[in-house]
Each structure stands twice: as structure tokens, then as C-alpha cells.
């Protein structure tokens, strides 16, 4: 489990998610629902409730306890979230980066700051070799974030994820963190 907080800006901190975050996380998802819908799967109404977020945070905590996922929140209230999922042990030593920013915080560089911080944590604390990410083909804002963070595009995945009601193609990116021997 990752502990500690990283200051991203004067008013926003990146820290591990906890069960206590369910209510503010649900509010942030409700506030950003329309903003995020082009990039997200279709979600049940329960996802936008405190109970739904508590259930999601409990599931993440179980996976985090065995090293499969590492979820963080960007906090002023909740300004967004970053998750490393599908964390794989040696010989792969890789994780999949996902993130979102609350609509009221968009355009402030928080996604770039958070992705950079999580890559550093993935390298220095988790001992990962690489981090990968995928974006919808037309999500140029997210592609700019990844480029600023040192990711390189390495492929195209057809019908990769079910997003906004349909199977969508994605550009695949990776960042090699180090060349240490596992």
C-alpha cells in the first residue's frame, strides 16, 4: 500500500484514496458526469452515490492490499483521481495508468502533475519498469498529457474498451521508467 501525500499545486494534494472519500468522490463524479461521459463507460446510477463509491473504494482497497491496484485522489475537495491498475509482478513490472479531472479543475495542469507524480511513485516506491495508458483516438487533451509526461505511442488497439455505449479504438502509450533488473 502506498502512503503519504504529494503536493501538486498550492491547493491540490495527491494522496491514496480511502473509504472515507466516498461522499466527496460521489459529489465530484456527479458534478463532472457530463464532462467525463465521452471518455467513460456507461455507468449505473448507483455509481454516482456515496454508497456506490464506498463499494468501489472497498473493492479497490482489497486489490490494493494484494498489490494489484494503487488508487489516488487529487484533493482540494476532490479534484480528480489517478489509478495504477493491472499491476503485474516480474518479469513484466508494469501498471496501467488511468486518470480523470473534475470539470471545475480542468485545464490547470493537474492531470500532467498527477501522472508525473504517479510515474515517479511507480518507479521509486513500487519498483515498476513501465507504465502504460490508452486514450480514445480523439482525446487529444489526454494524449498531450501523456506526451508531456514522457509517454510514447506504441500502438493502436481496435475496439479496446466499452466507452460511452460502444467498443472504442484506443491509442496505446507507454513510459519506460527504468532498466533495473527485476
N, C-alpha and C positions, 0 to 999 in steps of 0.2 A: 504494500500500500504506500502511496506517495503522500507525504505530509508536508506542511509548510505552504506559505503563500509567496507569490511573486508579484511585485508591483509592476503593472503595465503602464499606467499613467498616474497623474496626481490623484485621480478619483476612482480608478478601477484596479482591482486586485484579482489575480488568477489564483484560485485555491481549489483543492479537491472538493468534489461535491459530497454532500452529506444528506441523510434522511431529513434533517431539519430544513432543508432548502425546498421542500415540496411546494409549499404555498407560494413563495416568491417565484419559483420556476414556472408554476402553472400560470401565474399572472403574466409573466414575460411571454410565454407561449401564446396566451390569448391575445395579448397586445400586438404580437408580431405575426399572428396567424396568416393574414393576407400577404404580408411581406415574404413569408417563408414558403407559402404554398407552391410556387413554381418549382421549388428545389426539394420539397419534402414528399414522402409517401402520403397517401390519403390516410388520415388519422381518425380513429373513432372519437366521438365526443368526450369520452372518459379521459382521453389523453390530456385534455385541457383543464382537468380538475385537479385539485390538491391531492385527492385520493389516487388518481391516475398517475400523477407524478411521483407520489410516495411509492407506489407499486414499481414504477420504472426505476427509481433510485434504489429500492431494495434489491431488485434483480441485478443492477449494476454493481452494488456492494458485494453481492455473492460472487460475481465474476471477478471483481477486483481482488477479493480475498484469495483467490487462487491464481492471480496474475494474468487473467485473460483480457482485462479491460482496465483503463485508467481514466476516469471521468473528472473533469474540472469545470468550474464555473468562473465566469468573469463577473465580478461583483462590484457594483455600486449599490443597486438593488440587485437585479440580475441583468447584466448587460449582454450575456450570451453564454455559450458553453463550448468546450473543446473536449473531444474524447479520442483516446487511442483505443481502438478495439482490435479484435483478432490478433492479439499479441502472441507471437509464436516464439518458442524457445529455439535454441541452437539446433541445427545449424543455420536456420533462417534468421532469427533475431530481428523480427520485423513487426511493425504495427501499422494499422490503418487509421489515418487522421480524418476526423470529421469535426466540423465546427459550424456555428451559426451565431449571428449577432442580432440582438434586439433591434427592432426597427428604429427606436429612438436613439440608438448609438451608432447606427450605420454611417459609414464614411469618415470615421475618426481614426482609422488605422488600427483598430483593436484586433481584427482578425489576423493581421500581419504580426502584431506584437504577441498575440496569444500563440499562433502557430510557431513562431520563432522560439518562444519560451518552452513550449511543449517539446519541440525537437531537441532543445538543449537538455531538458529533463530526460527524454527518451535515451539520449546518448550517455549523459553523465550519471544518472541515477538508476535507469532501467537497464543500461548496458546493451541497448539495441544497436544494430548495424544500419538499419534503414527504416524510413517511414514512407508509406505510400498514401496517395489520396486520389480521388476521382471527382471530376466535375461534369455536369451536363455540358454538351457541346457549346451551348450559347451562354454559359455562365462565365462571361469574360471577367467579371469582378473577382470571382474566386480564383480564376486562372492567374490574374495579376497578383493576388495574394501569394499564391504558391510560387510564382516566379520570384517575387521579392524575397521569399524565404529560402531560396536556393533549390527549389524542386525543378526537375527536368521532366518534360513529357516523354513517355516511353511507349505509348500505345493507345489504341482505341478499343474499347470493349462494347460490342454490339449488344443492345438490349440487356444492359448490365444490372440496372436496378429499376424497381417498380416505383416511379416517382410521379406524383400528381395524376394518378389514374392510369398510367401506361408504362410499359417497359421502355426505358430510355437508354440511348447510347451515351457513353461517357468517355472523356479523355482521361487517361491514366498518367499519374505523375509519381515520381519517387525522389527522395533525397537520401543520398548515402551519407551517413553520419560519421563513419569512421571505417578503418580497415583492420581493427583489432581482431585477433584470433579469438574465437568463441571459448 
